[in-house]
Amino acid sequence: MEYLIVFLPLAGAFISGFFGNKIKHRNSEIITSSFTFISAVLSIIIFYEVIINDYTSNKIIASWINSGELNVNWSIKIDTLSSVMLVVVTFISFLVHVYSIGYMAEDPHKSRFMSYLSLFTFSMLILVTSDNFLQLFFGWEGVGVCSYFLIGFWFKKKTANAAAIKAFLVNRVGDFGLALGIFLIFYLCNTVNYEEVFQLIPLLIDTKLNFLGIELNSVNLICLLLFVGAMGKSAQIFLHTWLPDAMEGPTPVSALIHAATMVTAGVFLIVRCSPIYEYSPLALSIITLVGLTTALFAASVALVQNDIKKIIAYSTCSQLGYMFFASGVGAYNVAMFHLFTHAFFKALLFLGAGSVIHSFKNEQDIEKMGGVWKKLPYTYTFMIIGTLALTGFPLLSGFYSKDAIIEYAYLHGSRIGFIAAYIGIFTALLTSIYSWRLIFKTFHGEYKNKNISIEKMHESSLVMLLPLFLLSLGAIFAGYLFKELFIGYGSSLNFWQESILFLKPLSIEHPPLWFILLTPCLVTLSIPFSYLIFTKYKEISVYLSEENKPLYNFLKNKWYFDELYEFIFVKPCKRIGYYFWKAIDGLIIDKFGPDGISKVVKNFSLRAVKFQTGFIYQYAFIMLLGFSIILTILIIK
């Protein structure tokens, strides 16, 4: 069963990629979607076995590397943590495959697209089922490469190419940190297998490493290096700039990357490595700080964006911040619970946005939409459900997981925990405001699109709406159905078993009632508030942006991170590259290499050609002369 879960998407990718044109696009779509569906069904069965029978396994596919002390197997590890990720990855991937059949119907290269989706899914499955850091890194890099293919799928667009390159390069920064962390683990532990490393970590808590005369705690250094990798993949602040630009890819790609797969890999890494992080309070504090900063940053930027996909992308960035600071305060199970619920409503929002964009003929600016809720009733309904879940409206999925994060941060008892809790509340308010801004500007008010008549607006096809319906069920019920299992007092520890380590038991107390009610009340009140300033009295929002122009520009330009990186990294690298091109490549390598050799050959040829006169008597004379010289030499000898 485990083999089929992992390798069926790979088989689908191979068939669609190499034989897509021969078997026709429709067959490629059916094969890749069917294989992913089977993988999703089997993942749900595995998840059920884990819940009911505490099922675990570690199936070794093959012995991968045996070199000295390095012994690495290619394995499929099934425990509670990996089973949760299997369900999330395969289920969301299946729905994205189905949705893509309708969304990419007019694209001439849809077989290649479906192949990339399946290959991406396979890479993610390799990552989450690994039992060692090396296999995890292999899947990690596979996901990165596939994301490059998918983001840059419409490679004839310069913006898509630029976005793909940016995502690839920024992630390489994080991946370098992850690679260094894995090297350090092997250096200290002589193994990269999870169980062996986790057993040895308590013995290393007092081990120091000397680097450039600075003594560093080895466990802290391992944790921070691994966290750099997680920051890159999960788009945390400083390494977040690739995520909004990744919206240049087709909308199904956005849903797959930003909902449940690539961006959650960083959270998965932190939770998987909880037996290491629990011995590094410094690293956990840094994770909390980075997470809460990311959550606030992304939410503030989303307030003023007009691209429908970028708003949702910044929302993803913000929600990942919640997951990180939940991990930072030791609530790894709550972080995984939010990851689980987030997958449903975020995929719902992205695919819903895709339905809107499809109806508007690829228009993504919400300022050029409006007044279409009656024309797109199903899409509108599903987007409302996704928005309610995202904002943490009472009784929907996001309410249970997001509020749990805020409450556990409050109960952590540390200063940074209190800060995280209150910033989490404020961020929840901002999330609700920008989410309802998107809804009201997209579906309500006056119709503002000048390119398409409102009479021509129509609902998306059934093949696109069906995934939205299934995701909406998850957005409504997933939180309520699984809250006791994931974070219930007592039962939670039994459920997670040994896949998560809690050195310090989570608090079983409850925050004050006013604190519990604060977030839901703010979220609820923000709905009429957003309607008033963005629809009923739009001049208020215009007035606020005009009166606070510096702040508006600061948020509009995304805190000027791109400009800062352009100044610090991009321009200097371009100057250095230009210098090496002109001075080293041009004046040295080319001059004395290919250009120099060609010049010598050319000069020799120009001189040699003078002997080619075309007169036979001259050639005969030279031949006779040469023969005479040779004969003379032979006689003398």
C-alpha positions as CSV (number, residue, x, y, z in Angstrom):
1,M,0.0,0.0,0.0
2,E,2.8,2.4,1.0
3,Y,4.6,1.7,-2.3
4,L,1.5,2.6,-4.3
5,I,0.9,5.8,-2.4
6,V,4.4,7.1,-3.2
7,F,5.1,5.7,-6.7
8,L,1.8,6.0,-8.4
9,P,2.2,9.8,-8.9
10,L,5.7,9.1,-10.3
11,A,4.2,6.6,-12.8
12,G,1.6,9.2,-13.8
13,A,4.3,11.8,-14.3
14,F,6.4,9.4,-16.4
15,I,3.5,8.4,-18.7
16,S,2.1,11.9,-19.1
17,G,5.5,13.4,-19.6
18,F,7.0,11.0,-22.1
19,F,3.9,9.7,-23.9
20,G,1.4,12.5,-23.4
21,N,1.3,13.5,-27.1
22,K,1.0,9.9,-28.2
23,I,-1.9,8.9,-25.9
24,K,-3.6,12.3,-26.2
25,H,-4.1,15.0,-23.6
26,R,-7.4,13.6,-22.3
27,N,-5.9,10.3,-21.5
28,S,-2.9,12.0,-19.8
29,E,-5.4,13.9,-17.6
30,I,-7.3,10.8,-16.7
31,I,-4.2,8.7,-15.9
32,T,-2.5,11.3,-13.7
33,S,-5.7,12.2,-11.9
34,S,-6.7,8.6,-11.4
35,F,-3.3,7.6,-10.0
36,T,-3.3,10.6,-7.6
37,F,-6.8,9.6,-6.6
38,I,-5.8,6.1,-5.8
39,S,-2.8,7.5,-3.8
40,A,-5.2,9.8,-1.9
41,V,-7.6,6.9,-1.0
42,L,-4.8,4.7,0.2
43,S,-3.4,7.6,2.3
44,I,-6.8,8.0,4.0
45,I,-6.8,4.3,4.7
46,I,-3.3,4.6,6.2
47,F,-4.5,7.6,8.3
48,Y,-7.5,5.6,9.5
49,E,-5.2,2.7,10.5
50,V,-2.9,5.1,12.4
51,I,-5.9,6.5,14.3
52,I,-7.6,3.2,15.1
53,N,-4.8,0.8,15.4
54,D,-1.7,3.0,16.1
55,Y,-0.2,1.7,12.9
56,T,3.4,2.5,12.2
57,S,5.9,1.1,9.7
58,N,9.2,1.7,8.1
59,K,9.5,-0.1,4.8
60,I,13.0,-0.1,3.3
61,I,12.9,0.1,-0.5
62,A,16.6,-0.3,-1.1
63,S,20.0,0.3,0.5
64,W,20.9,3.7,-1.0
65,I,24.4,4.7,0.3
66,N,26.9,2.6,2.1
67,S,30.2,4.5,2.4
68,G,32.3,4.3,5.5
69,E,30.1,5.3,8.4
70,L,27.4,6.7,6.2
71,N,24.7,4.1,5.7
72,V,21.4,5.4,4.3
73,N,18.4,3.5,3.1
74,W,15.6,4.6,0.8
75,S,12.6,4.1,3.0
76,I,8.9,4.8,3.5
77,K,8.3,5.8,7.1
78,I,4.7,5.8,8.3
79,D,3.9,7.3,11.6
80,T,1.3,9.8,12.8
81,L,3.1,12.9,11.4
82,S,3.8,11.4,8.0
83,S,0.2,10.0,7.7
84,V,-1.2,13.4,8.3
85,M,1.0,14.9,5.6
86,L,0.2,12.0,3.2
87,V,-3.5,12.8,3.5
88,V,-3.0,16.5,3.0
89,V,-0.6,16.2,0.1
90,T,-2.4,13.5,-1.9
91,F,-5.9,14.8,-1.3
92,I,-5.1,18.4,-2.3
93,S,-3.0,17.2,-5.2
94,F,-5.9,15.1,-6.5
95,L,-8.3,18.0,-6.4
96,V,-5.8,20.3,-8.1
97,H,-5.3,17.6,-10.8
98,V,-9.1,17.5,-11.4
99,Y,-9.4,21.3,-11.3
100,S,-6.6,21.6,-13.9
101,I,-8.6,19.6,-16.4
102,G,-11.0,22.5,-16.7
103,Y,-8.6,25.4,-16.0
104,M,-6.0,24.3,-18.5
105,A,-8.5,23.0,-21.1
106,E,-7.2,25.5,-23.8
107,D,-3.5,25.0,-23.1
108,P,-1.7,23.0,-25.8
109,H,0.8,21.7,-23.3
110,K,-1.5,20.3,-20.6
111,S,0.1,16.8,-20.7
112,R,3.4,18.4,-19.7
113,F,1.6,20.4,-17.0
114,M,-0.1,17.3,-15.5
115,S,3.2,15.5,-15.6
116,Y,4.8,18.3,-13.6
117,L,2.0,18.2,-11.0
118,S,2.4,14.5,-10.5
119,L,6.2,14.8,-10.3
120,F,5.8,17.5,-7.7
121,T,3.5,15.3,-5.7
122,F,6.0,12.4,-5.8
123,S,8.8,14.7,-4.6
124,M,6.7,15.9,-1.7
125,L,5.7,12.3,-0.8
126,I,9.4,11.3,-0.8
127,L,10.0,14.3,1.6
128,V,7.3,13.4,4.1
129,T,7.9,9.6,4.2
130,S,11.7,9.8,4.7
131,D,13.3,8.3,7.7
132,N,16.6,10.1,7.3
133,F,17.8,13.6,6.6
134,L,19.4,12.7,3.2
135,Q,16.2,11.3,1.7
136,L,14.4,14.4,3.1
137,F,16.9,16.6,1.3
138,F,16.4,14.7,-1.9
139,G,12.6,15.2,-1.8
140,W,13.2,18.8,-0.6
141,E,15.3,19.6,-3.7
142,G,12.9,17.7,-6.0
143,V,10.1,19.9,-4.8
144,G,12.2,23.0,-5.5
145,V,13.0,21.9,-9.0
146,C,9.4,21.0,-9.8
147,S,8.2,24.3,-8.4
148,Y,10.6,26.0,-10.9
149,F,9.0,24.1,-13.7
150,L,5.5,24.9,-12.6
151,I,6.0,28.6,-11.7
152,G,7.7,29.1,-15.1
153,F,5.3,26.9,-17.0
154,W,4.2,29.8,-19.2
155,F,7.9,30.5,-20.0
156,K,7.1,32.8,-22.9
157,K,6.1,35.4,-20.3
158,K,9.1,37.3,-19.0
159,T,7.5,37.8,-15.7
160,A,6.9,34.0,-15.3
161,N,10.6,33.3,-16.1
162,A,11.7,35.9,-13.6
163,A,9.4,34.6,-10.9
164,A,10.6,31.0,-11.4
165,I,14.3,32.0,-11.3
166,K,13.6,34.1,-8.2
167,A,11.9,31.3,-6.4
168,F,14.7,28.9,-7.3
169,L,17.5,31.3,-6.1
170,V,15.9,32.4,-2.9
171,N,15.1,28.8,-2.0
172,R,18.8,27.9,-2.7
173,V,19.7,30.2,0.2
174,G,17.5,28.3,2.6
175,D,18.6,24.9,1.1
176,F,22.3,25.8,1.7
177,G,21.4,26.3,5.4
178,L,19.6,23.0,5.5
179,A,22.6,21.2,3.8
180,L,25.0,22.7,6.3
181,G,22.7,21.5,9.1
182,I,22.7,17.9,7.7
183,F,26.5,18.0,7.3
184,L,26.8,19.1,11.0
185,I,24.4,16.4,12.1
186,F,26.5,13.7,10.4
187,Y,29.8,15.3,11.7
188,L,28.5,15.1,15.3
189,C,26.4,11.9,15.1
190,N,28.0,9.8,12.4
191,T,24.5,9.1,11.1
192,V,21.6,10.9,9.3
193,N,18.8,8.5,10.4
194,Y,16.1,10.2,12.4
195,E,15.9,7.8,15.3
196,E,19.6,7.5,15.8
197,V,20.1,11.3,15.6
198,F,17.3,12.0,18.0
199,Q,18.7,9.5,20.5
200,L,22.1,11.2,20.4
201,I,21.0,14.8,20.6
202,P,20.6,14.8,24.5
203,L,24.3,13.8,24.7
204,L,25.3,16.8,22.6
205,I,23.6,19.6,24.5
206,D,26.9,20.7,26.2
207,T,29.1,20.1,23.1
208,K,30.7,23.3,21.8
209,L,32.0,24.0,18.3
210,N,34.8,26.6,17.6
211,F,34.1,28.6,14.5
212,L,36.5,31.5,13.7
213,G,37.3,31.8,17.4
214,I,33.7,31.8,18.5
215,E,32.3,29.0,20.6
216,L,28.9,27.8,19.5
217,N,26.6,25.3,21.1
218,S,26.3,22.4,18.7
219,V,22.5,21.8,19.2
220,N,21.7,25.5,18.8
221,L,23.7,25.6,15.6
222,I,22.0,22.5,14.2
223,C,18.6,23.9,15.0
224,L,19.3,27.4,13.5
225,L,20.8,25.9,10.2
226,L,17.8,23.6,9.8
227,F,15.5,26.6,10.5
228,V,17.2,28.6,7.7
229,G,16.1,25.8,5.4
230,A,12.6,25.9,6.7
231,M,12.5,29.7,6.3
232,G,13.3,29.5,2.7
233,K,10.7,26.8,1.8
234,S,8.0,28.3,4.0
235,A,8.6,31.8,2.9
236,Q,9.3,33.4,6.3
237,I,10.4,37.0,6.5
238,F,13.8,37.8,4.8
239,L,13.4,34.7,2.6
240,H,9.7,35.4,1.7
241,T,10.1,37.5,-1.5
242,W,9.7,34.5,-3.9
243,L,6.2,33.6,-2.7
244,P,4.1,36.5,-4.1
245,D,5.9,36.5,-7.4
246,A,5.2,32.8,-7.7
247,M,1.6,33.8,-8.6
248,E,2.9,34.1,-12.2
249,G,2.3,30.4,-12.6
250,P,-1.1,28.9,-13.4
251,T,-3.6,29.1,-10.6
252,P,-3.7,25.3,-9.9
253,V,0.1,25.7,-9.2
254,S,-0.6,28.4,-6.7
255,A,-3.1,26.1,-4.9
256,L,-0.7,23.2,-4.9
257,I,2.4,25.1,-3.8
258,H,0.8,27.5,-1.3
259,A,-1.9,25.4,0.2
260,A,-0.7,22.1,1.3
261,T,2.6,21.1,-0.1
262,M,5.8,23.1,-0.8
263,V,5.3,25.9,1.7
264,T,4.3,23.5,4.5
265,A,7.6,21.5,4.1
266,G,9.3,24.0,6.5
267,V,6.7,23.5,9.2
268,F,6.9,19.7,8.7
269,L,10.7,19.9,9.1
270,I,10.5,21.8,12.4
271,V,7.8,19.5,13.8
272,R,9.7,16.3,12.6
273,C,12.8,17.7,14.4
274,S,11.0,18.5,17.6
275,P,13.3,16.0,19.4
276,I,16.2,18.3,18.5
277,Y,14.4,21.7,19.0
278,E,13.1,20.8,22.4
279,Y,16.8,20.9,23.6
280,S,17.3,24.4,22.1
281,P,15.3,27.1,23.8
282,L,17.2,29.8,21.9
283,A,16.2,28.3,18.5
284,L,12.6,28.1,19.6
285,S,12.6,31.7,20.7
286,I,14.0,32.8,17.3
287,I,11.4,30.7,15.5
288,T,8.6,32.4,17.6
289,L,10.0,35.8,16.8
290,V,10.4,35.1,13.1
291,G,6.9,33.5,12.9
292,L,5.1,36.4,14.6
293,T,7.0,39.0,12.5
294,T,6.1,37.1,9.3
295,A,2.5,36.9,10.3
296,L,2.2,40.6,11.0
297,F,4.3,41.6,7.9
298,A,2.3,39.6,5.4
299,A,-1.0,40.6,6.8
300,S,-0.1,44.3,6.7
301,V,1.1,44.1,3.1
302,A,-2.0,42.2,2.0
303,L,-4.2,45.1,3.1
304,V,-3.2,47.2,0.1
305,Q,-2.6,44.7,-2.7
306,N,-4.9,44.6,-5.7
307,D,-3.9,41.3,-7.4
308,I,-6.3,38.7,-6.2
309,K,-3.8,35.9,-6.1
310,K,-1.1,38.0,-4.4
311,I,-3.5,38.9,-1.6
312,I,-4.1,35.2,-1.0
313,A,-0.4,34.5,-1.3
314,Y,0.4,37.0,1.4
315,S,-2.3,35.3,3.4
316,T,-0.5,32.0,3.1
317,C,2.7,33.7,4.2
318,S,0.9,35.1,7.3
319,Q,-0.7,31.8,8.2
320,L,2.7,30.0,7.9
321,G,3.9,32.6,10.4
322,Y,1.2,31.4,12.8
323,M,2.4,27.8,12.4
324,F,6.0,28.8,13.1
325,F,5.3,30.7,16.3
326,A,3.1,27.8,17.4
327,S,6.1,25.5,17.0
328,G,8.2,28.1,18.7
329,V,6.1,28.0,21.9
330,G,6.3,24.2,21.8
331,A,2.7,23.6,20.5
332,Y,3.9,21.4,17.6
333,N,0.6,19.5,17.5
334,V,-1.3,22.8,17.2
335,A,0.9,23.9,14.3
336,M,0.1,20.7,12.5
337,F,-3.6,21.1,13.2
338,H,-3.4,24.6,11.6
339,L,-1.4,23.1,8.7
340,F,-4.2,20.5,8.2
341,T,-7.1,22.9,8.3
342,H,-5.2,25.6,6.3
343,A,-4.7,23.2,3.5
344,F,-8.5,23.0,2.8
345,F,-9.5,26.6,3.0
346,K,-6.4,28.0,1.4
347,A,-6.7,25.6,-1.6
348,L,-10.4,26.6,-1.7
349,L,-9.5,30.3,-1.9
350,F,-6.9,29.8,-4.6
351,L,-9.0,27.6,-6.8
352,G,-12.0,30.0,-6.2
353,A,-9.7,32.9,-7.3
354,G,-8.8,30.8,-10.3
355,S,-12.5,30.4,-11.1
356,V,-12.9,34.2,-10.9
357,I,-9.9,34.9,-13.1
358,H,-11.1,32.3,-15.6
359,S,-14.5,34.1,-15.8
360,F,-12.8,37.5,-16.2
361,K,-10.5,36.2,-19.0
362,N,-7.3,36.2,-17.0
363,E,-7.9,39.5,-15.2
364,Q,-6.5,39.5,-11.7
365,D,-6.9,43.1,-10.5
366,I,-9.8,43.3,-8.0
367,E,-10.2,47.0,-8.8
368,K,-11.4,45.9,-12.3
369,M,-14.0,43.5,-11.0
370,G,-17.1,43.9,-8.8
371,G,-20.8,43.2,-8.9
372,V,-20.7,39.6,-10.2
373,W,-21.9,37.6,-7.2
374,K,-25.2,36.9,-9.0
375,K,-23.3,35.8,-12.1
376,L,-20.9,33.5,-10.2
377,P,-23.2,32.2,-7.4
378,Y,-21.3,29.0,-6.7
379,T,-17.8,30.5,-6.8
380,Y,-19.1,33.3,-4.6
381,T,-20.5,30.9,-2.0
382,F,-17.3,28.8,-2.0
383,M,-15.1,31.9,-1.6
384,I,-17.3,33.1,1.3
385,I,-16.8,29.8,3.0
386,G,-13.0,29.9,2.4
387,T,-12.8,33.5,3.7
388,L,-14.8,32.7,6.9
389,A,-12.5,29.7,7.6
390,L,-9.4,31.8,6.9
391,T,-10.4,34.6,9.2
392,G,-11.3,32.3,12.0
393,F,-15.0,32.9,12.1
394,P,-16.7,30.8,14.8
395,L,-17.3,27.1,14.2
396,L,-15.4,26.9,10.9
397,S,-12.0,25.1,10.6
398,G,-9.8,28.1,10.9
399,F,-11.5,29.1,14.1
400,Y,-10.4,26.0,16.0
401,S,-6.8,25.9,14.8
402,K,-6.0,29.7,14.8
403,D,-7.6,30.3,18.1
404,A,-5.7,27.3,19.6
405,I,-2.4,28.8,18.4
406,I,-3.2,32.2,20.0
407,E,-4.3,30.5,23.3
408,Y,-1.3,28.2,23.6
409,A,1.0,31.1,22.9
410,Y,-0.8,33.0,25.8
411,L,-0.5,30.0,28.1
412,H,3.2,29.5,27.3
413,G,4.0,31.8,30.2
414,S,7.0,33.5,28.6
415,R,7.3,37.1,27.5
416,I,7.7,36.2,23.8
417,G,4.6,33.9,24.2
418,F,2.5,36.9,25.4
419,I,3.8,39.1,22.5
420,A,3.1,36.3,20.0
421,A,-0.5,35.9,21.4
422,Y,-1.4,39.6,21.1
423,I,0.3,40.1,17.7
424,G,-1.6,36.9,16.6
425,I,-4.9,38.6,17.6
426,F,-4.0,41.8,15.8
427,T,-2.9,39.9,12.7
428,A,-6.2,38.0,12.8
429,L,-8.0,41.3,12.7
430,L,-5.9,42.4,9.7
431,T,-6.5,39.1,8.0
432,S,-10.2,39.5,8.3
433,I,-10.2,43.0,6.9
434,Y,-8.1,42.3,3.8
435,S,-10.0,39.0,3.2
436,W,-13.4,40.8,3.2
437,R,-11.9,43.6,1.2
438,L,-11.1,41.0,-1.5
439,I,-14.6,39.5,-1.3
440,F,-16.4,42.9,-1.5
441,K,-14.3,44.4,-4.2
442,T,-14.5,41.2,-6.3
443,F,-18.1,40.3,-6.0
444,H,-20.0,43.4,-4.7
445,G,-20.4,47.1,-5.7
446,E,-20.3,48.3,-9.3
447,Y,-19.1,46.2,-12.2
448,K,-15.8,47.8,-13.2
449,N,-14.4,45.7,-16.0
450,K,-14.3,47.5,-19.4
451,N,-13.1,44.6,-21.5
452,I,-15.9,42.0,-20.8
453,S,-19.6,42.7,-20.7
454,I,-21.3,41.6,-17.5
455,E,-23.8,39.7,-19.6
456,K,-21.0,37.5,-20.8
457,M,-19.9,36.5,-17.3
458,H,-20.7,32.9,-16.5
459,E,-20.0,30.3,-13.9
460,S,-17.1,27.8,-14.3
461,S,-17.5,24.3,-15.5
462,L,-18.5,21.4,-13.2
463,V,-15.0,19.9,-13.3
464,M,-13.7,23.1,-11.7
465,L,-16.6,23.5,-9.2
466,L,-16.5,20.0,-7.9
467,P,-13.0,20.4,-6.2
468,L,-14.3,23.6,-4.7
469,F,-17.3,21.8,-3.2
470,L,-15.1,19.1,-1.6
471,L,-12.7,21.6,-0.3
472,S,-15.5,23.7,1.2
473,L,-16.6,20.6,3.2
474,G,-13.1,20.4,4.6
475,A,-13.1,24.2,5.3
476,I,-16.3,23.8,7.3
477,F,-15.9,20.5,9.2
478,A,-12.2,19.6,9.4
479,G,-11.6,21.8,12.4
480,Y,-14.5,20.4,14.4
481,L,-14.0,16.8,13.5
482,F,-10.3,16.6,14.2
483,K,-9.7,19.2,17.0
484,E,-9.9,16.6,19.8
485,L,-7.7,14.2,17.9
486,F,-5.0,16.7,17.1
487,I,-5.0,18.9,20.2
488,G,-7.4,17.3,22.7
489,Y,-6.1,17.1,26.2
490,G,-4.7,13.6,26.8
491,S,-5.8,12.1,23.6
492,S,-3.5,14.3,21.6
493,L,-0.3,12.8,23.1
494,N,-1.6,9.3,22.4
495,F,-2.4,10.3,18.8
496,W,1.0,11.8,18.0
497,Q,2.8,9.0,19.8
498,E,6.6,9.3,19.3
499,S,6.4,11.4,16.1
500,I,6.5,14.6,18.2
501,L,8.5,15.1,21.4
502,F,7.1,17.3,24.2
503,L,9.8,17.7,26.9
504,K,7.5,20.3,28.6
505,P,3.9,19.2,28.7
506,L,1.5,21.7,27.2
507,S,-0.7,23.6,29.6
508,I,-4.2,22.1,30.2
509,E,-5.5,25.4,31.6
510,H,-7.8,27.8,29.8
511,P,-7.1,31.5,29.2
512,P,-9.5,34.0,30.6
513,L,-12.9,34.1,29.0
514,W,-12.4,37.6,27.7
515,F,-9.2,36.5,26.0
516,I,-11.0,33.5,24.4
517,L,-13.8,35.7,23.1
518,L,-11.6,38.6,21.9
519,T,-10.5,37.2,18.5
520,P,-13.9,35.9,17.4
521,C,-15.5,39.2,18.3
522,L,-13.0,41.2,16.4
523,V,-13.2,38.9,13.4
524,T,-17.0,39.1,13.4
525,L,-17.1,42.9,13.8
526,S,-14.6,43.4,10.9
527,I,-17.2,42.1,8.4
528,P,-19.6,45.0,8.6
529,F,-16.6,47.4,9.1
530,S,-15.0,46.1,5.8
531,Y,-18.3,46.3,4.0
532,L,-18.8,50.0,5.0
533,I,-15.3,51.2,4.0
534,F,-14.8,49.1,0.9
535,T,-18.3,49.0,-0.6
536,K,-20.8,51.4,1.1
537,Y,-18.6,54.4,1.7
538,K,-15.5,53.7,-0.4
539,E,-14.4,57.3,0.0
540,I,-13.3,56.4,3.5
541,S,-10.7,53.9,2.3
542,V,-9.5,56.4,-0.3
543,Y,-9.3,59.1,2.3
544,L,-7.3,56.9,4.6
545,S,-4.8,55.9,1.9
546,E,-4.4,59.6,0.8
547,E,-3.9,60.9,4.4
548,N,-1.4,58.2,5.2
549,K,0.5,58.2,2.0
550,P,3.9,57.2,3.4
551,L,2.5,54.3,5.3
552,Y,0.4,53.3,2.2
553,N,3.5,53.4,0.0
554,F,5.5,51.4,2.6
555,L,2.9,48.6,2.6
556,K,2.2,48.8,-1.2
557,N,6.0,48.3,-1.8
558,K,6.0,45.3,0.6
559,W,8.2,47.0,3.2
560,Y,10.7,47.7,0.4
561,F,12.3,44.2,0.8
562,D,12.7,43.8,-3.0
563,E,14.3,47.2,-3.4
564,L,16.6,46.5,-0.5
565,Y,17.7,43.2,-1.9
566,E,18.1,44.8,-5.3
567,F,20.5,47.3,-3.8
568,I,22.4,45.0,-1.5
569,F,22.6,41.8,-3.6
570,V,21.3,42.1,-7.1
571,K,23.1,45.2,-8.4
572,P,26.5,44.4,-6.8
573,C,26.3,40.9,-8.2
574,K,25.5,42.3,-11.6
575,R,28.4,44.7,-11.4
576,I,30.8,41.9,-10.4
577,G,29.4,39.8,-13.2
578,Y,29.9,42.6,-15.7
579,Y,33.5,43.1,-14.5
580,F,34.3,39.4,-14.8
581,W,32.7,39.3,-18.2
582,K,34.7,42.3,-19.5
583,A,38.0,41.9,-17.6
584,I,38.4,38.2,-17.0
585,D,36.3,36.5,-19.7
586,G,36.9,39.1,-22.4
587,L,40.5,40.3,-21.8
588,I,42.0,37.0,-20.5
589,I,40.0,33.9,-21.3
590,D,38.8,34.9,-24.7
591,K,42.0,36.7,-25.7
592,F,44.3,33.9,-24.9
593,G,41.8,31.1,-25.3
594,P,39.4,30.7,-28.2
595,D,39.9,34.2,-29.7
596,G,43.7,33.9,-29.4
597,I,43.9,30.4,-31.0
598,S,41.5,31.4,-33.8
599,K,43.6,34.5,-34.4
600,V,46.8,32.5,-34.7
601,V,45.2,30.0,-37.0
602,K,43.8,32.8,-39.1
603,N,47.1,34.6,-39.4
604,F,48.9,31.3,-40.3
605,S,46.2,30.6,-42.9
606,L,46.6,34.1,-44.5
607,R,50.3,33.5,-44.8
608,A,49.9,30.0,-46.1
609,V,47.4,31.0,-48.7
610,K,50.1,33.0,-50.5
611,F,51.6,29.8,-51.6
612,Q,48.4,28.8,-53.3
613,T,49.0,30.6,-56.6
614,G,47.1,28.3,-58.9
615,F,50.0,27.8,-61.4
616,I,50.9,24.2,-62.0
617,Y,54.5,24.8,-62.9
618,Q,55.2,26.5,-59.5
619,Y,53.7,23.5,-57.7
620,A,55.8,21.2,-59.8
621,F,58.9,23.2,-59.1
622,I,58.3,23.1,-55.3
623,M,57.7,19.4,-55.4
624,L,60.9,18.9,-57.3
625,L,62.8,21.1,-54.9
626,G,61.4,19.2,-51.9
627,F,62.3,15.8,-53.5
628,S,65.8,17.1,-54.2
629,I,66.3,18.1,-50.6
630,I,65.1,14.8,-49.3
631,L,67.3,12.9,-51.7
632,T,70.3,14.9,-50.8
633,I,69.8,14.2,-47.1
634,L,69.5,10.5,-47.7
635,I,72.7,10.5,-49.8
636,I,74.7,12.3,-47.1
637,K,73.5,9.9,-44.5
